[in-house]
Amino acid sequence: DLIGKRGIEKVLEKNLRGTDGKTNVIRDIGASDEVSSISAVPGNYAVLTIDTDLQKAAEDSLAKHVAQISTADAGAAVVLDVTNGDVLAMANYPTYNPASFNQDYAELVQNSAKPIWNRAISGTYTPGSTLKPLIAISALESGAVTLNQQIVCNGIYDYYADYKPKCWIWSESHRTHGPQNVTQAIKNSCNCYFYEAGRLTGIDEMDRYAAEYGLGERTGIELPDEST
C-alpha cells in the first residue's frame, strides 16, 4: 500500500485510508470458487481551508521575490484568515512536485536549500516588525506608556552607549519620524519608538504578554514537525 508520509496525508492517514476488503477463494485445477467476501470500506475525506488560487499566487510570488534577493535562496509565506486562524495558503520555496517525488528524491535531498523541509512551520526566524504590536500592548497594559504619549524618533536610538540601532527610515533616507504616539508608531513601523517603549516596559513584562499571545508555543496546526 501507498501511505501518507508527509504533511496532512501523514496526519490523517488513519482517516483517509479506509479498510481493505477480503475475498477467500478455493482454486482447483481448471476451476475456482469464491467462498466468502468482505467489501472494502472507503476512507473518509478531508476538506482543507487552503484557497487554491491564493496558494498558487503565494507560491509564484515567493519564487519571484526570492529570485530577486541576492542573499536568499529560500523562503516561506503563510496567509491566515484573521477571523478564525484558518490557513488559506502555505508556501515554501524551493518546493517539489509530489507527483514525481520518488524519482526526484536523490536530487531533492542533496539540494542545500532543503526543498523537502517545510520551513513555514519547522523554521524559526526572528519576528521583525510583527513583534511591534505586542510591544505596544505590553507597554500600554503595564502602564509603561500611555495612548497619547509621544516618543521622539531621531533616526538613531542612542539611549545606550554601546548599542545604537537605527530606524528603518534613517537607514533608507536619513530622515526621522519625529514625535510619535503609539498609533502613529504602529502606522509608521517606527523602530525608535518601540526600542524605547520596550525599554520602559522591561523584558519581564514583554515576556509575560508574549506568552499570553502564544509566542514560543505550538499553534496546534494539524501538521507534523511544528517548531516553537
C-alpha positions in Angstrom: 0.0 0.0 0.0 1.0 3.6 -0.5 0.8 5.5 2.7 0.8 9.2 3.7 4.4 10.1 4.7 4.3 13.9 4.9 2.0 16.8 5.8 -1.7 16.4 6.1 -1.6 13.0 4.4 0.6 11.7 7.3 -1.6 13.2 10.0 -4.8 11.9 8.5 -3.5 8.6 7.3 -5.8 6.5 9.5 -8.9 8.6 8.5 -8.2 8.6 4.8 -7.1 5.0 4.4 -10.3 3.1 5.0 -10.4 -0.7 5.4 -9.2 -3.3 2.9 -11.7 -5.8 1.6 -11.1 -9.5 1.6 -12.1 -12.4 -0.7 -11.4 -16.1 0.1 -11.2 -18.3 -3.0 -10.7 -22.1 -3.3 -8.9 -22.9 -6.5 -8.8 -26.4 -8.1 -7.4 -27.5 -11.4 -9.3 -25.6 -14.0 -11.9 -24.0 -11.6 -12.2 -21.7 -8.7 -15.0 -20.9 -6.2 -15.4 -17.8 -4.1 -16.1 -18.9 -0.6 -16.6 -15.6 1.2 -16.1 -11.9 0.5 -15.9 -8.8 2.7 -16.3 -5.5 0.9 -13.8 -2.8 1.3 -14.8 0.3 3.3 -13.7 3.6 1.7 -11.8 6.0 3.8 -13.0 9.4 4.9 -12.1 12.6 3.1 -10.7 15.9 4.3 -11.7 19.4 3.4 -8.8 21.8 3.6 -9.0 25.5 4.3 -6.4 26.2 1.6 -7.6 28.5 -1.2 -6.2 27.1 -4.4 -5.9 30.5 -6.2 -4.3 32.1 -3.2 -1.9 29.2 -2.8 -0.8 29.5 -6.4 -0.3 33.2 -6.0 1.7 32.7 -2.8 4.0 30.1 -4.5 4.5 32.2 -7.6 5.2 35.4 -5.6 7.5 33.7 -3.2 9.6 32.2 -6.1 9.7 35.6 -7.8 10.8 37.5 -4.8 13.4 35.0 -3.6 15.0 35.2 -7.0 15.3 39.0 -6.7 17.1 38.8 -3.3 20.8 38.1 -3.8 21.3 36.9 -0.2 18.4 34.5 -0.2 17.8 31.1 -1.7 14.7 30.0 0.2 11.7 31.4 1.9 8.1 30.7 3.2 4.8 32.5 3.1 1.7 31.9 5.2 -1.7 33.6 4.7 -4.2 33.3 7.6 -7.9 34.1 7.9 -7.8 36.7 10.7 -11.3 35.9 11.9 -10.6 32.2 12.8 -6.9 31.4 12.1 -7.7 29.1 9.1 -4.6 28.7 6.9 -5.6 30.0 3.4 -2.1 29.5 1.9 1.2 28.0 3.0 4.0 28.1 0.5 7.6 27.1 0.7 10.4 27.8 -1.7 12.1 25.9 -3.1 9.5 23.2 -3.3 9.0 19.9 -5.1 6.4 18.1 -7.3 4.6 15.5 -5.3 3.8 13.5 -8.5 7.5 12.9 -9.2 8.8 12.9 -5.6 10.2 9.4 -5.7 12.0 10.0 -8.9 13.4 13.3 -7.8 14.3 12.3 -4.2 18.0 11.9 -4.6 18.3 15.3 -6.1 16.0 16.9 -3.5 17.9 15.7 -0.5 21.2 17.0 -2.0 19.8 20.5 -2.5 21.3 22.8 0.1 18.2 24.9 0.1 16.2 22.0 1.6 13.1 21.8 -0.7 11.7 18.9 1.3 11.8 20.9 4.6 8.6 22.6 5.5 10.2 25.8 6.7 6.8 27.5 7.0 6.2 25.6 10.2 9.5 24.0 11.1 11.7 27.0 10.5 12.4 29.5 13.3 13.1 33.1 12.5 13.4 36.5 14.1 9.9 38.1 14.0 11.0 41.6 12.8 8.3 44.3 12.9 5.5 41.8 13.5 6.6 42.0 17.2 5.8 45.7 17.4 2.1 45.4 18.2 2.9 43.0 21.0 5.4 45.6 22.5 2.7 48.2 22.2 0.2 46.1 24.1 2.7 45.2 26.7 3.7 48.9 27.2 0.1 50.1 27.3 -1.3 47.4 29.6 1.6 47.7 32.0 1.3 51.5 32.1 4.9 52.0 30.8 3.4 54.4 28.2 0.1 56.0 27.6 -2.0 56.1 24.5 -1.2 59.7 23.6 2.3 59.8 25.0 4.8 60.8 22.3 8.3 59.4 21.9 10.7 61.2 19.6 12.3 59.3 16.7 15.7 60.8 15.9 16.5 58.1 13.4 19.1 56.5 15.7 18.2 55.1 19.1 21.0 56.4 21.3 20.0 55.5 24.8 22.8 53.0 25.2 26.5 53.9 24.8 27.4 50.7 23.1 24.3 49.9 21.1 22.8 52.4 18.7 20.3 50.7 16.4 18.7 52.7 13.6 15.1 53.3 12.5 14.4 51.9 9.0 13.5 55.4 7.7 17.0 56.7 8.7 18.7 53.7 7.0 16.7 54.3 3.8 16.8 58.1 3.5 18.4 59.7 6.6 15.0 61.0 7.7 13.2 60.6 11.0 9.6 60.1 12.1 9.8 62.8 14.8 7.4 62.7 17.7 5.2 59.5 17.6 2.4 58.2 19.8 1.6 54.5 19.8 -0.9 54.7 16.9 1.5 56.7 14.7 4.4 54.4 15.6 2.4 51.3 14.5 1.3 53.0 11.3 4.9 54.1 10.5 6.5 51.0 12.0 8.9 53.3 13.9 11.8 51.3 15.3 12.9 54.0 17.7 9.5 54.3 19.3 9.4 50.6 20.0 13.0 50.4 21.2 12.1 53.0 23.9 8.7 51.5 24.6 10.3 48.1 25.1 13.0 49.5 27.4 10.4 51.3 29.5 8.2 48.2 29.7 11.1 45.8 30.6 11.8 42.3 29.3 9.8 40.5 32.0 6.5 42.3 31.1 7.1 41.8 27.4 7.9 38.1 28.0 4.7 37.7 30.0 2.5 39.2 27.3 4.4 37.3 24.6 3.5 34.1 26.5 -0.2 35.1 26.7 -0.3 35.6 23.0 1.2 32.2 22.3 4.8 33.1 21.3 7.1 30.2 22.0 4.1 27.7 21.9 2.9 25.4 19.1 -0.1 26.7 17.2 -1.7 23.2 17.1 -1.9 23.2 13.4 -2.7 19.7 12.0 0.7 19.1 10.5 3.8 17.3 11.9 7.2 18.8 12.9 6.0 22.2 14.0 8.7 24.2 15.8 8.1 26.5 18.7 
